[in-house]
Amino acid sequence: MTLLCLLGGCSWATGTEVTMGREAMLCQVCSRCGACRYLPLAP
């Protein structure tokens, strides 16, 4: 995480659907620092 993201928050790009085990997740990447986050998809 960069200082810009730490102070202003990450800028999350459009995500891609991935599967972790049996869970479908949305993987998003910050366009500024490259950090990843995984969000559960709505049932």
mmCIF file of the N, C-alpha and C atoms, coordinates in Angstrom:
data_MODEL
# 
_entry.id   MODEL 
# 
loop_
_atom_site.group_PDB 
_atom_site.id 
_atom_site.type_symbol 
_atom_site.label_atom_id 
_atom_site.label_alt_id 
_atom_site.label_comp_id 
_atom_site.label_asym_id 
_atom_site.label_entity_id 
_atom_site.label_seq_id 
_atom_site.pdbx_PDB_ins_code 
_atom_site.Cartn_x 
_atom_site.Cartn_y 
_atom_site.Cartn_z 
_atom_site.occupancy 
_atom_site.B_iso_or_equiv 
_atom_site.pdbx_formal_charge 
_atom_site.auth_seq_id 
_atom_site.auth_comp_id 
_atom_site.auth_asym_id 
_atom_site.auth_atom_id 
_atom_site.pdbx_PDB_model_num 
ATOM 1   N N  . MET A 1 1  ? 0.847   -1.174  0.000   1.00 0.00 ? 1  MET A N  1 
ATOM 2   C CA . MET A 1 1  ? 0.000   0.000   0.000   1.00 0.00 ? 1  MET A CA 1 
ATOM 3   C C  . MET A 1 1  ? 0.891   1.235   0.000   1.00 0.00 ? 1  MET A C  1 
ATOM 4   N N  . THR A 1 2  ? 0.574   2.171   -0.851  1.00 0.00 ? 2  THR A N  1 
ATOM 5   C CA . THR A 1 2  ? 1.343   3.408   -0.920  1.00 0.00 ? 2  THR A CA 1 
ATOM 6   C C  . THR A 1 2  ? 0.790   4.425   0.073   1.00 0.00 ? 2  THR A C  1 
ATOM 7   N N  . LEU A 1 3  ? 1.548   5.471   0.324   1.00 0.00 ? 3  LEU A N  1 
ATOM 8   C CA . LEU A 1 3  ? 1.099   6.528   1.228   1.00 0.00 ? 3  LEU A CA 1 
ATOM 9   C C  . LEU A 1 3  ? -0.178  7.179   0.705   1.00 0.00 ? 3  LEU A C  1 
ATOM 10  N N  . LEU A 1 4  ? -0.276  7.349   -0.605  1.00 0.00 ? 4  LEU A N  1 
ATOM 11  C CA . LEU A 1 4  ? -1.479  7.931   -1.208  1.00 0.00 ? 4  LEU A CA 1 
ATOM 12  C C  . LEU A 1 4  ? -2.710  7.082   -0.898  1.00 0.00 ? 4  LEU A C  1 
ATOM 13  N N  . CYS A 1 5  ? -2.579  5.782   -0.999  1.00 0.00 ? 5  CYS A N  1 
ATOM 14  C CA . CYS A 1 5  ? -3.703  4.890   -0.695  1.00 0.00 ? 5  CYS A CA 1 
ATOM 15  C C  . CYS A 1 5  ? -3.988  4.865   0.803   1.00 0.00 ? 5  CYS A C  1 
ATOM 16  N N  . LEU A 1 6  ? -2.953  4.935   1.615   1.00 0.00 ? 6  LEU A N  1 
ATOM 17  C CA . LEU A 1 6  ? -3.142  4.945   3.058   1.00 0.00 ? 6  LEU A CA 1 
ATOM 18  C C  . LEU A 1 6  ? -3.937  6.169   3.494   1.00 0.00 ? 6  LEU A C  1 
ATOM 19  N N  . LEU A 1 7  ? -3.633  7.320   2.913   1.00 0.00 ? 7  LEU A N  1 
ATOM 20  C CA . LEU A 1 7  ? -4.314  8.560   3.293   1.00 0.00 ? 7  LEU A CA 1 
ATOM 21  C C  . LEU A 1 7  ? -5.664  8.730   2.601   1.00 0.00 ? 7  LEU A C  1 
ATOM 22  N N  . GLY A 1 8  ? -5.735  8.401   1.316   1.00 0.00 ? 8  GLY A N  1 
ATOM 23  C CA . GLY A 1 8  ? -6.943  8.667   0.550   1.00 0.00 ? 8  GLY A CA 1 
ATOM 24  C C  . GLY A 1 8  ? -7.793  7.455   0.236   1.00 0.00 ? 8  GLY A C  1 
ATOM 25  N N  . GLY A 1 9  ? -7.300  6.279   0.552   1.00 0.00 ? 9  GLY A N  1 
ATOM 26  C CA . GLY A 1 9  ? -8.041  5.061   0.235   1.00 0.00 ? 9  GLY A CA 1 
ATOM 27  C C  . GLY A 1 9  ? -7.664  4.535   -1.141  1.00 0.00 ? 9  GLY A C  1 
ATOM 28  N N  . CYS A 1 10 ? -7.827  3.248   -1.298  1.00 0.00 ? 10 CYS A N  1 
ATOM 29  C CA . CYS A 1 10 ? -7.491  2.612   -2.569  1.00 0.00 ? 10 CYS A CA 1 
ATOM 30  C C  . CYS A 1 10 ? -8.534  2.942   -3.628  1.00 0.00 ? 10 CYS A C  1 
ATOM 31  N N  . SER A 1 11 ? -8.114  2.850   -4.869  1.00 0.00 ? 11 SER A N  1 
ATOM 32  C CA . SER A 1 11 ? -8.994  3.046   -6.021  1.00 0.00 ? 11 SER A CA 1 
ATOM 33  C C  . SER A 1 11 ? -9.198  1.671   -6.656  1.00 0.00 ? 11 SER A C  1 
ATOM 34  N N  . TRP A 1 12 ? -10.307 1.006   -6.309  1.00 0.00 ? 12 TRP A N  1 
ATOM 35  C CA . TRP A 1 12 ? -10.531 -0.371  -6.721  1.00 0.00 ? 12 TRP A CA 1 
ATOM 36  C C  . TRP A 1 12 ? -11.031 -0.448  -8.152  1.00 0.00 ? 12 TRP A C  1 
ATOM 37  N N  . ALA A 1 13 ? -10.367 -1.267  -8.951  1.00 0.00 ? 13 ALA A N  1 
ATOM 38  C CA . ALA A 1 13 ? -10.741 -1.481  -10.350 1.00 0.00 ? 13 ALA A CA 1 
ATOM 39  C C  . ALA A 1 13 ? -11.866 -2.516  -10.408 1.00 0.00 ? 13 ALA A C  1 
ATOM 40  N N  . THR A 1 14 ? -12.465 -2.641  -11.576 1.00 0.00 ? 14 THR A N  1 
ATOM 41  C CA . THR A 1 14 ? -13.505 -3.645  -11.780 1.00 0.00 ? 14 THR A CA 1 
ATOM 42  C C  . THR A 1 14 ? -12.925 -5.024  -11.492 1.00 0.00 ? 14 THR A C  1 
ATOM 43  N N  . GLY A 1 15 ? -13.669 -5.837  -10.761 1.00 0.00 ? 15 GLY A N  1 
ATOM 44  C CA . GLY A 1 15 ? -13.157 -7.122  -10.320 1.00 0.00 ? 15 GLY A CA 1 
ATOM 45  C C  . GLY A 1 15 ? -13.430 -8.257  -11.284 1.00 0.00 ? 15 GLY A C  1 
ATOM 46  N N  . THR A 1 16 ? -12.783 -9.374  -10.993 1.00 0.00 ? 16 THR A N  1 
ATOM 47  C CA . THR A 1 16 ? -13.011 -10.605 -11.736 1.00 0.00 ? 16 THR A CA 1 
ATOM 48  C C  . THR A 1 16 ? -13.499 -11.663 -10.765 1.00 0.00 ? 16 THR A C  1 
ATOM 49  N N  . GLU A 1 17 ? -14.336 -12.555 -11.254 1.00 0.00 ? 17 GLU A N  1 
ATOM 50  C CA . GLU A 1 17 ? -14.883 -13.606 -10.402 1.00 0.00 ? 17 GLU A CA 1 
ATOM 51  C C  . GLU A 1 17 ? -13.876 -14.741 -10.280 1.00 0.00 ? 17 GLU A C  1 
ATOM 52  N N  . VAL A 1 18 ? -13.607 -15.151 -9.043  1.00 0.00 ? 18 VAL A N  1 
ATOM 53  C CA . VAL A 1 18 ? -12.709 -16.270 -8.774  1.00 0.00 ? 18 VAL A CA 1 
ATOM 54  C C  . VAL A 1 18 ? -13.413 -17.228 -7.822  1.00 0.00 ? 18 VAL A C  1 
ATOM 55  N N  . THR A 1 19 ? -12.938 -18.458 -7.766  1.00 0.00 ? 19 THR A N  1 
ATOM 56  C CA . THR A 1 19 ? -13.502 -19.451 -6.860  1.00 0.00 ? 19 THR A CA 1 
ATOM 57  C C  . THR A 1 19 ? -12.435 -19.867 -5.861  1.00 0.00 ? 19 THR A C  1 
ATOM 58  N N  . MET A 1 20 ? -12.779 -19.784 -4.588  1.00 0.00 ? 20 MET A N  1 
ATOM 59  C CA . MET A 1 20 ? -11.890 -20.231 -3.513  1.00 0.00 ? 20 MET A CA 1 
ATOM 60  C C  . MET A 1 20 ? -12.606 -21.354 -2.780  1.00 0.00 ? 20 MET A C  1 
ATOM 61  N N  . GLY A 1 21 ? -12.140 -22.562 -3.014  1.00 0.00 ? 21 GLY A N  1 
ATOM 62  C CA . GLY A 1 21 ? -12.863 -23.702 -2.462  1.00 0.00 ? 21 GLY A CA 1 
ATOM 63  C C  . GLY A 1 21 ? -14.201 -23.817 -3.170  1.00 0.00 ? 21 GLY A C  1 
ATOM 64  N N  . ARG A 1 22 ? -15.291 -23.703 -2.403  1.00 0.00 ? 22 ARG A N  1 
ATOM 65  C CA . ARG A 1 22 ? -16.629 -23.723 -3.003  1.00 0.00 ? 22 ARG A CA 1 
ATOM 66  C C  . ARG A 1 22 ? -17.268 -22.348 -3.009  1.00 0.00 ? 22 ARG A C  1 
ATOM 67  N N  . GLU A 1 23 ? -16.520 -21.325 -2.612  1.00 0.00 ? 23 GLU A N  1 
ATOM 68  C CA . GLU A 1 23 ? -17.047 -19.963 -2.527  1.00 0.00 ? 23 GLU A CA 1 
ATOM 69  C C  . GLU A 1 23 ? -16.690 -19.156 -3.771  1.00 0.00 ? 23 GLU A C  1 
ATOM 70  N N  . ALA A 1 24 ? -17.693 -18.501 -4.339  1.00 0.00 ? 24 ALA A N  1 
ATOM 71  C CA . ALA A 1 24 ? -17.458 -17.581 -5.456  1.00 0.00 ? 24 ALA A CA 1 
ATOM 72  C C  . ALA A 1 24 ? -17.138 -16.209 -4.865  1.00 0.00 ? 24 ALA A C  1 
ATOM 73  N N  . MET A 1 25 ? -16.018 -15.639 -5.272  1.00 0.00 ? 25 MET A N  1 
ATOM 74  C CA . MET A 1 25 ? -15.571 -14.352 -4.736  1.00 0.00 ? 25 MET A CA 1 
ATOM 75  C C  . MET A 1 25 ? -15.294 -13.389 -5.885  1.00 0.00 ? 25 MET A C  1 
ATOM 76  N N  . LEU A 1 26 ? -15.332 -12.098 -5.560  1.00 0.00 ? 26 LEU A N  1 
ATOM 77  C CA . LEU A 1 26 ? -14.965 -11.052 -6.505  1.00 0.00 ? 26 LEU A CA 1 
ATOM 78  C C  . LEU A 1 26 ? -13.590 -10.545 -6.096  1.00 0.00 ? 26 LEU A C  1 
ATOM 79  N N  . CYS A 1 27 ? -12.621 -10.642 -6.995  1.00 0.00 ? 27 CYS A N  1 
ATOM 80  C CA . CYS A 1 27 ? -11.259 -10.179 -6.727  1.00 0.00 ? 27 CYS A CA 1 
ATOM 81  C C  . CYS A 1 27 ? -11.077 -8.814  -7.375  1.00 0.00 ? 27 CYS A C  1 
ATOM 82  N N  . GLN A 1 28 ? -10.740 -7.809  -6.561  1.00 0.00 ? 28 GLN A N  1 
ATOM 83  C CA . GLN A 1 28 ? -10.490 -6.468  -7.068  1.00 0.00 ? 28 GLN A CA 1 
ATOM 84  C C  . GLN A 1 28 ? -9.054  -6.078  -6.747  1.00 0.00 ? 28 GLN A C  1 
ATOM 85  N N  . VAL A 1 29 ? -8.448  -5.294  -7.645  1.00 0.00 ? 29 VAL A N  1 
ATOM 86  C CA . VAL A 1 29 ? -7.066  -4.842  -7.492  1.00 0.00 ? 29 VAL A CA 1 
ATOM 87  C C  . VAL A 1 29 ? -7.057  -3.321  -7.486  1.00 0.00 ? 29 VAL A C  1 
ATOM 88  N N  . CYS A 1 30 ? -6.283  -2.732  -6.567  1.00 0.00 ? 30 CYS A N  1 
ATOM 89  C CA . CYS A 1 30 ? -6.152  -1.279  -6.518  1.00 0.00 ? 30 CYS A CA 1 
ATOM 90  C C  . CYS A 1 30 ? -5.321  -0.824  -7.716  1.00 0.00 ? 30 CYS A C  1 
ATOM 91  N N  . SER A 1 31 ? -5.833  0.174   -8.431  1.00 0.00 ? 31 SER A N  1 
ATOM 92  C CA . SER A 1 31 ? -5.121  0.651   -9.619  1.00 0.00 ? 31 SER A CA 1 
ATOM 93  C C  . SER A 1 31 ? -3.908  1.506   -9.266  1.00 0.00 ? 31 SER A C  1 
ATOM 94  N N  . ARG A 1 32 ? -3.778  1.917   -8.011  1.00 0.00 ? 32 ARG A N  1 
ATOM 95  C CA . ARG A 1 32 ? -2.634  2.737   -7.604  1.00 0.00 ? 32 ARG A CA 1 
ATOM 96  C C  . ARG A 1 32 ? -1.510  1.915   -6.988  1.00 0.00 ? 32 ARG A C  1 
ATOM 97  N N  . CYS A 1 33 ? -1.849  0.995   -6.062  1.00 0.00 ? 33 CYS A N  1 
ATOM 98  C CA . CYS A 1 33 ? -0.781  0.298   -5.330  1.00 0.00 ? 33 CYS A CA 1 
ATOM 99  C C  . CYS A 1 33 ? -0.711  -1.205  -5.606  1.00 0.00 ? 33 CYS A C  1 
ATOM 100 N N  . GLY A 1 34 ? -1.721  -1.770  -6.259  1.00 0.00 ? 34 GLY A N  1 
ATOM 101 C CA . GLY A 1 34 ? -1.683  -3.187  -6.599  1.00 0.00 ? 34 GLY A CA 1 
ATOM 102 C C  . GLY A 1 34 ? -2.204  -4.117  -5.521  1.00 0.00 ? 34 GLY A C  1 
ATOM 103 N N  . ALA A 1 35 ? -2.739  -3.574  -4.420  1.00 0.00 ? 35 ALA A N  1 
ATOM 104 C CA . ALA A 1 35 ? -3.294  -4.413  -3.359  1.00 0.00 ? 35 ALA A CA 1 
ATOM 105 C C  . ALA A 1 35 ? -4.528  -5.151  -3.876  1.00 0.00 ? 35 ALA A C  1 
ATOM 106 N N  . CYS A 1 36 ? -4.773  -6.350  -3.345  1.00 0.00 ? 36 CYS A N  1 
ATOM 107 C CA . CYS A 1 36 ? -5.938  -7.151  -3.740  1.00 0.00 ? 36 CYS A CA 1 
ATOM 108 C C  . CYS A 1 36 ? -6.922  -7.233  -2.589  1.00 0.00 ? 36 CYS A C  1 
ATOM 109 N N  . ARG A 1 37 ? -8.215  -7.303  -2.935  1.00 0.00 ? 37 ARG A N  1 
ATOM 110 C CA . ARG A 1 37 ? -9.230  -7.599  -1.928  1.00 0.00 ? 37 ARG A CA 1 
ATOM 111 C C  . ARG A 1 37 ? -10.217 -8.576  -2.538  1.00 0.00 ? 37 ARG A C  1 
ATOM 112 N N  . TYR A 1 38 ? -10.755 -9.433  -1.675  1.00 0.00 ? 38 TYR A N  1 
ATOM 113 C CA . TYR A 1 38 ? -11.698 -10.453 -2.097  1.00 0.00 ? 38 TYR A CA 1 
ATOM 114 C C  . TYR A 1 38 ? -13.015 -10.214 -1.379  1.00 0.00 ? 38 TYR A C  1 
ATOM 115 N N  . LEU A 1 39 ? -14.092 -10.098 -2.162  1.00 0.00 ? 39 LEU A N  1 
ATOM 116 C CA . LEU A 1 39 ? -15.417 -9.854  -1.615  1.00 0.00 ? 39 LEU A CA 1 
ATOM 117 C C  . LEU A 1 39 ? -16.329 -11.013 -1.986  1.00 0.00 ? 39 LEU A C  1 
ATOM 118 N N  . PRO A 1 40 ? -17.191 -11.456 -1.053  1.00 0.00 ? 40 PRO A N  1 
ATOM 119 C CA . PRO A 1 40 ? -18.127 -12.529 -1.403  1.00 0.00 ? 40 PRO A CA 1 
ATOM 120 C C  . PRO A 1 40 ? -19.162 -12.018 -2.405  1.00 0.00 ? 40 PRO A C  1 
ATOM 121 N N  . LEU A 1 41 ? -19.518 -12.864 -3.352  1.00 0.00 ? 41 LEU A N  1 
ATOM 122 C CA . LEU A 1 41 ? -20.561 -12.502 -4.304  1.00 0.00 ? 41 LEU A CA 1 
ATOM 123 C C  . LEU A 1 41 ? -21.918 -12.676 -3.636  1.00 0.00 ? 41 LEU A C  1 
ATOM 124 N N  . ALA A 1 42 ? -22.874 -11.857 -4.018  1.00 0.00 ? 42 ALA A N  1 
ATOM 125 C CA . ALA A 1 42 ? -24.221 -11.941 -3.446  1.00 0.00 ? 42 ALA A CA 1 
ATOM 126 C C  . ALA A 1 42 ? -24.843 -13.289 -3.810  1.00 0.00 ? 42 ALA A C  1 
ATOM 127 N N  . PRO A 1 43 ? -25.557 -13.894 -2.861  1.00 0.00 ? 43 PRO A N  1 
ATOM 128 C CA . PRO A 1 43 ? -26.167 -15.211 -3.142  1.00 0.00 ? 43 PRO A CA 1 
ATOM 129 C C  . PRO A 1 43 ? -27.290 -15.137 -4.151  1.00 0.00 ? 43 PRO A C  1 
# 
